[in-house]
């Protein structure tokens, strides 16, 4: 495909978005995203490679499993030192590949922690908007810069709220957490549009916008909270439950927390609609290939307080700690009617690892993808007679919190195994038991299924042996990342 024929590419990712936040998978909180699903190819059984951001996103951009690209981190036990390695520098990433094919590449990034300095996700992008700390200066200058940035990128009330919150936090006073205006979906869309307008008109554009608004803190604009009535006074646990669960959470609190999350999803959808509405005026001469997806979901007590290793994380909310559907099963939609992408619902299991090879195949780029572990889904997206890959097996691992667990999935079954204890769980995860309540691992009639999937997991682990080591952060980048992760509630 010549440069003149290449479409613009718009990748819309919603960090921490549960699949059931959109129709037809759940409540119709995101009608704009649901419309993309109805008009494009939707992979109904898409699985993230990991239940948290960094390894999942790096699998998208490399086509590799986490232990291949090495973007990993883990807190194995309470009080233990975090294990951290950085995306391998020798692995090509999607933005680099598209840049070499003639694309002008743009990133508007809301995740300022794992998408931040030194992490590797920004490689290959020509223009990047992402707010980050500057740790070369003292605290006063750093906090002053945060205030100025907030004023430039947020509305007046949002700026005042953010300023007061930072001041209170720095003084050790309790206050309700807020979303930084620089990570707000309005700012991300405005900055993305600014960079798109400045892009060369004679080159196709890759624009990736990663929304952060459904991630803690659950703090959308007030007008989106009309249906969320708190049980009494709004408390920090309602906005950042992972950090404040020790203060106590009632059943009414849990309902309200999920409602706040849903309100955030509605807000993100309004920003996606604004982005799509503005796109035509900015880039009317090329078709647009749109991808919509999430890196992982979020748990709201779906598996109770003991859904993970109790020595590290047993609160039943957040992400990074289990391999159940609420964290692993994610939306993945490709929309490009001008390029022959069909309105189709694909029911065979796929993985986010398939994103890069699928885009490369759809664009018919002369790029060798034999080194990728992902599979192109271009054929099933463009050919109504193409068979689905019912024999496919995909994997997930690389937890952030607690002892390691691994999962192997077919189109119908999922086996989860704890590496330390050997504990095994088997679920018919897709249709029969999507909530994964009924563990079938000990039933005699499923013994062969456990053996077969266990062998697939063993073979996969053997193939991962000898994988190259990941990179390490400089001391300055490590401090910058930790500052951002602290703001996001990871540490």
C-alpha positions in Angstrom: 0.0 0.0 0.0 1.5 3.3 -1.1 1.8 6.3 1.3 -1.1 8.1 -0.5 -3.4 5.1 0.2 -2.5 4.6 3.8 -5.2 5.5 6.3 -4.9 7.7 9.3 -4.9 5.5 12.4 -6.6 6.5 15.6 -6.1 4.2 18.6 -8.4 4.9 21.5 -7.4 3.1 24.7 -9.3 3.5 28.0 -6.9 2.6 30.8 -8.6 0.3 33.4 -11.9 0.0 31.5 -14.1 -3.0 32.3 -15.6 -4.7 29.4 -19.1 -4.5 30.9 -19.0 -0.7 30.8 -20.2 -0.8 27.2 -23.0 -2.5 25.3 -23.5 -5.2 24.3 -21.3 -6.6 27.1 -23.0 -4.7 29.9 -24.7 -1.4 30.6 -24.7 1.1 27.7 -22.5 3.6 29.5 -20.4 4.3 26.4 -22.7 4.6 23.3 -19.9 6.1 21.1 -17.6 3.1 21.7 -20.6 0.7 21.3 -21.3 2.3 17.9 -17.7 1.6 16.8 -18.3 -2.0 17.9 -21.5 -2.4 15.9 -19.9 -1.0 12.7 -16.5 -2.7 13.0 -15.0 -6.1 13.9 -15.4 -6.8 17.6 -13.3 -9.5 19.2 -15.7 -10.6 21.9 -13.2 -12.9 23.6 -10.2 -10.7 23.8 -7.8 -11.3 26.7 -5.2 -9.0 28.1 -1.7 -10.5 28.5 -1.5 -9.1 32.1 -4.0 -7.6 34.6 -2.2 -4.2 34.8 -1.0 -1.5 32.5 2.8 -1.8 31.8 3.1 -5.3 30.5 -0.3 -5.2 28.8 0.5 -2.0 26.8 4.0 -3.3 25.9 2.4 -6.5 24.5 0.2 -4.4 22.3 3.1 -2.4 20.8 5.5 -5.3 20.5 3.4 -8.4 19.7 5.3 -10.2 22.5 4.4 -11.8 25.7 5.4 -9.9 28.9 8.3 -12.3 29.7 9.6 -11.7 26.1 9.5 -7.9 26.1 10.4 -7.7 29.9 8.2 -4.7 30.9 7.6 -6.2 34.3 7.1 -5.3 38.0 5.9 -7.2 41.0 5.4 -6.7 44.7 5.6 -10.4 45.8 4.8 -9.8 49.5 3.9 -7.0 51.9 7.0 -5.1 52.8 9.1 -6.8 50.1 11.2 -4.9 47.5 9.5 -4.4 44.2 11.0 -6.3 41.2 11.2 -4.1 38.2 12.5 -4.4 34.6 12.0 -2.1 31.7 10.9 -2.8 28.1 13.8 -4.2 26.1 15.5 -1.5 24.0 16.2 -4.0 21.1 12.6 -4.8 20.5 10.8 -2.9 17.7 7.6 -1.1 18.8 4.5 -0.2 16.8 5.1 3.5 16.6 8.6 3.0 15.3 7.4 0.5 12.6 4.7 2.9 11.5 7.1 5.9 11.5 9.4 3.9 9.2 6.4 3.3 6.9 5.8 7.1 6.6 3.5 7.9 9.4 3.6 11.0 11.6 3.1 9.6 15.1 1.3 11.3 17.9 0.7 10.2 21.5 -1.6 11.9 24.1 -0.9 9.9 27.2 -2.9 10.0 30.4 -0.9 7.4 32.3 2.0 9.4 33.6 3.4 6.5 35.6 4.0 3.5 33.4 3.8 5.6 30.3 6.3 8.1 31.8 10.1 8.7 31.6 12.2 5.7 30.8 9.4 3.2 30.5 9.8 2.9 26.8 6.2 3.4 25.7 6.9 6.7 24.0 9.5 5.3 21.6 8.8 6.1 18.0 6.4 9.0 18.6 7.1 12.3 16.9 4.8 14.4 19.2 3.9 13.5 22.8 1.7 15.1 25.3 2.2 13.7 28.8 2.5 15.5 32.1 5.4 14.4 34.3 7.3 15.5 37.3 10.7 17.1 37.0 12.8 15.6 39.7 15.9 17.7 38.9 14.5 20.5 41.0 13.5 20.8 44.6 10.1 20.2 46.0 8.9 23.9 45.9 9.8 24.2 42.2 8.3 20.9 41.4 5.0 21.7 43.1 5.0 25.1 41.5 5.3 23.6 38.1 2.4 21.2 38.9 0.2 24.2 39.8 1.2 26.1 36.6 0.6 23.0 34.5 -2.8 22.5 36.1 -3.8 26.1 35.4 -2.8 25.8 31.7 -4.5 22.5 31.1 -7.6 22.5 33.3 -10.7 24.7 33.8 -10.6 27.2 36.6 -12.5 25.1 39.2 -10.5 22.0 38.3 -7.3 24.0 38.8 -8.3 25.4 42.1 -9.5 22.0 43.4 -6.2 20.4 42.3 -4.1 23.1 43.8 -5.9 22.9 47.2 -5.6 19.1 47.2 -1.9 19.1 46.5 -1.3 21.8 49.2 -3.4 19.8 51.7 -1.6 16.6 50.9 1.8 18.2 51.2 0.8 19.5 54.6 -0.3 16.1 55.8 -4.0 17.0 55.9 -6.7 14.7 54.8 -8.6 15.6 51.6 -10.6 14.0 48.8 -8.3 12.8 46.0 -8.8 14.5 42.6 -7.8 13.7 39.0 -5.1 16.0 37.8 -6.3 18.4 35.0 -3.3 17.3 32.9 -4.7 13.7 32.9 -8.3 14.8 32.4 -9.9 13.4 29.2 -10.7 17.0 28.0 -7.0 17.9 28.2 -6.0 14.7 26.4 -8.4 15.3 23.5 -7.5 19.0 23.2 -3.8 18.2 23.1 -4.3 15.4 20.7 -6.2 17.7 18.3 -3.6 20.3 18.6 -0.9 17.9 17.6 -3.0 16.5 14.8 -3.7 19.9 13.3 0.1 20.6 13.3 0.9 17.3 11.6 2.2 17.3 8.0 -0.8 17.2 5.6 1.1 15.0 3.1 1.7 12.1 5.6 -0.7 9.7 7.2 -1.1 10.1 11.0 -1.0 7.6 13.9 -2.7 9.2 16.8 -2.9 7.2 20.1 -5.0 8.7 22.9 -4.9 6.8 26.2 -7.7 8.0 28.6 -7.1 7.7 32.3 -10.4 8.9 33.7 -11.8 5.5 34.8 -8.6 4.8 36.7 -8.5 5.8 40.4 -9.4 8.4 41.6 -12.9 8.1 40.3 -13.5 11.8 39.9 -15.4 12.9 36.8 -16.8 16.4 36.3 -19.7 17.0 38.7 -22.4 17.0 36.0 -21.6 13.3 35.3 -22.3 12.4 38.9 -26.0 13.2 38.9 -27.1 9.5 39.3 -24.5 8.7 41.9 -25.9 9.4 45.4 -23.4 8.8 48.2 -24.3 6.9 51.4 -23.6 9.9 53.6 -20.5 12.0 53.2 -18.2 11.4 50.3 -15.0 9.9 51.6 -11.6 9.2 50.1 -12.4 5.5 50.0 -15.1 6.3 47.5 -12.6 7.7 45.0 -9.6 5.6 45.7 -10.8 2.4 47.4 -7.5 0.6 46.9 -5.7 3.0 49.2 -8.4 3.6 51.9 -10.1 0.2 52.5 -8.7 0.1 56.0 -11.2 2.8 56.9 -14.1 0.4 56.4 -16.4 -0.2 53.4 -20.1 -1.0 53.7 -22.2 -2.7 51.0 -23.7 0.8 50.3 -20.2 2.1 49.9 -19.4 -0.6 47.4 -22.4 0.2 45.3 -21.6 3.9 45.3 -17.9 3.2 44.3 -19.0 1.3 41.3 -21.5 4.0 40.3 -18.7 6.6 40.4 -16.6 4.4 38.1 -19.6 4.1 35.8 -19.9 7.9 35.7 -16.3 8.1 34.8 -17.0 5.8 31.8 -19.8 8.1 30.7 -17.4 11.0 30.8 -14.8 9.2 28.8 -17.4 8.4 26.1 -18.3 12.0 25.8 -14.6 12.8 25.2 -14.3 10.0 22.6 -17.4 11.5 20.8 -15.8 15.0 20.9 -12.5 13.5 19.4 -14.4 11.7 16.6 -16.5 14.8 15.8 -13.4 17.0 15.5 -11.4 14.5 13.5 -13.2 15.1 10.2 -12.5 18.8 10.1 -8.8 18.1 10.8 -8.2 15.1 8.6 -10.8 14.9 5.9 -8.7 13.6 2.9 -7.8 10.2 4.3 -9.9 7.3 5.6 -9.5 6.5 9.3 -8.7 3.2 10.8 -9.9 3.3 14.4 -9.0 0.8 17.1 -10.8 0.8 20.4 -9.5 -1.2 23.4 -8.6 -1.4 27.0 -5.4 -2.6 28.7 -7.2 -4.4 31.6 -10.3 -4.1 33.8 -11.0 -3.2 37.4 -12.3 -5.4 40.2 -15.2 -4.3 42.4 -15.4 -7.2 44.9 -16.2 -9.6 42.1 -14.3 -12.3 43.9 -14.6 -11.1 47.5 -11.9 -10.0 49.8 -9.8 -13.1 49.3 -9.4 -13.0 45.5 -5.6 -12.9 45.7 -2.7 -13.6 47.9 -3.7 -12.4 51.4 -0.1 -11.7 52.4 0.0 -8.9 49.9 -3.4 -7.8 48.6 -6.8 -9.2 49.7 -9.2 -6.2 49.4 -11.1 -7.4 46.3 -10.8 -4.2 44.4 -8.3 -2.5 42.0 -6.2 -4.4 39.4 -2.9 -6.2 39.0 -3.6 -9.0 41.5 -5.8 -11.7 39.8 -6.4 -13.3 36.5 -10.2 -13.4 36.6 -12.4 -12.0 33.8 -13.1 -8.6 35.5 -9.4 -7.8 34.9 -8.4 -9.9 31.9 -11.4 -9.8 29.5 -11.2 -6.5 27.6 -12.9 -4.8 24.5 -11.0 -4.9 21.3 -12.6 -3.3 18.2 -11.2 -2.5 14.7 -13.2 -0.1 12.6 -12.2 0.7 9.0 -15.1 0.2 6.5 -13.1 1.9 3.7 -10.4 -0.7 4.1 -12.8 -3.6 4.0 -13.1 -4.3 7.8 -16.5 -5.9 8.3 -19.2 -5.4 10.9 -18.5 -8.7 12.6 -18.5 -10.3 16.1 -15.5 -12.7 16.4 -16.1 -15.4 19.1 -12.7 -17.2 19.0 -10.2 -16.2 21.7 -7.7 -13.5 20.8 -5.2 -11.5 22.8 -4.1 -7.9 22.9 -0.7 -9.3 21.7 -2.4 -9.5 18.3 -2.8 -5.7 17.9 0.6 -5.0 16.2 0.6 -7.9 13.7 -3.1 -7.1 12.8 -2.4 -3.5 12.0 0.7 -4.3 10.0 -1.3 -6.9 8.0 -4.3 -4.6 7.4 -1.9 -1.9 6.1 -0.1 -4.5 4.0 3.3 -3.2 5.2 6.4 -5.0 4.2 7.4 -5.8 7.7 8.6 -9.1 9.0 6.4 -10.1 12.0 7.8 -13.7 12.3 9.5 -12.6 15.6 6.1 -11.7 17.1 4.2 -14.1 19.2 0.9 -12.4 18.3 -1.3 -13.5 15.4 -2.8 -11.2 12.8 -6.6 -11.0 12.9 -6.8 -9.1 9.6 -8.2 -12.1 7.6 -11.1 -12.7 10.0 -11.8 -8.9 10.1 -12.0 -8.5 6.3 -13.2 -11.8 4.9 -16.6 -13.1 5.9 -15.6 -16.6 4.8 -12.4 -16.7 6.9 -12.7 -19.3 9.6 -12.2 -18.3 13.2 -9.2 -19.7 15.1 -11.1 -22.1 17.4 -7.9 -24.0 18.2 -6.1 -20.9 19.5 -4.5 -20.9 23.0 -3.5 -17.7 24.7 -1.8 -16.9 28.0 -1.7 -14.3 30.7 0.6 -13.8 33.7 2.9 -11.1 35.2 0.9 -9.9 38.2 1.8 -6.7 39.9 0.7 -7.7 43.4 1.2 -11.0 45.2 2.6 -14.3 44.2 2.7 -15.1 40.5 -0.3 -16.7 38.8 -0.5 -17.8 35.2 -3.5 -18.5 33.0 -4.0 -20.4 29.7 -7.2 -19.9 27.8 -9.0 -21.5 24.9 -12.2 -20.2 23.3 -14.2 -21.9 26.0 -12.0 -22.8 29.0 -9.5 -21.0 31.3 -7.0 -22.7 33.6 -5.4 -20.6 36.3 -2.4 -21.9 38.3 -0.4 -20.4 41.2 3.3 -20.9 40.6 4.2 -21.0 44.3 1.5 -23.4 45.6 0.3 -25.3 42.6 -3.3 -24.3 43.3 -5.3 -24.8 40.1 -8.7 -23.4 39.0 -10.6 -24.2 35.9 -13.5 -22.2 34.5 -15.7 -22.2 31.4 -15.0 -18.5 31.2 -16.7 -17.3 28.1 -20.4 -18.3 28.0 -21.3 -20.8 30.7 -19.6 -19.1 33.7 -18.4 -15.6 32.7 -18.3 -14.6 36.4 -16.0 -17.5 37.1 -17.8 -18.8 40.2 -17.7 -22.5 39.6 -14.2 -24.0 39.8 -14.2 -27.3 37.9 -10.6 -28.3 38.4 -11.3 -31.1 40.9 -14.1 -32.7 39.0 -13.2 -36.1 37.5 -14.9 -35.3 34.2 -12.6 -32.3 33.7 -9.4 -34.2 34.5 -8.3 -34.4 30.9 -9.0 -30.7 30.3 -6.8 -29.8 33.3 -4.1 -32.1 32.0 -4.3 -30.7 28.5 -4.3 -27.0 29.5 -1.6 -27.7 32.2 0.7 -29.1 29.5 0.1 -26.1 27.2 1.1 -23.9 30.1 4.2 -26.0 30.8 5.2 -25.8 27.1 4.7 -22.1 27.1 6.8 -21.7 30.2 9.6 -23.8 28.6 9.5 -21.5 25.5 10.0 -18.5 27.7 13.2 -19.9 29.2 16.3 -18.0 28.1 14.4 -14.8 27.2 16.6 -11.7 27.2 16.7 -9.5 30.2 14.9 -6.3 30.4 16.4 -2.8 30.9 16.8 -0.9 34.1 15.9 2.7 35.0 18.3 5.4 35.8 18.1 6.7 39.3 16.5 10.0 38.0 13.9 8.1 35.9 13.2 5.8 38.8 12.4 8.7 41.2 10.3 10.3 38.5 8.3 7.1 37.9 7.8 6.5 41.6 6.5 10.1 42.1 3.9 9.5 39.3 2.9 6.1 40.6 2.4 7.5 44.1 0.0 10.0 42.6 -1.9 7.2 40.8 -2.1 5.0 43.9 0.2 2.2 42.9 2.7 2.7 45.7 
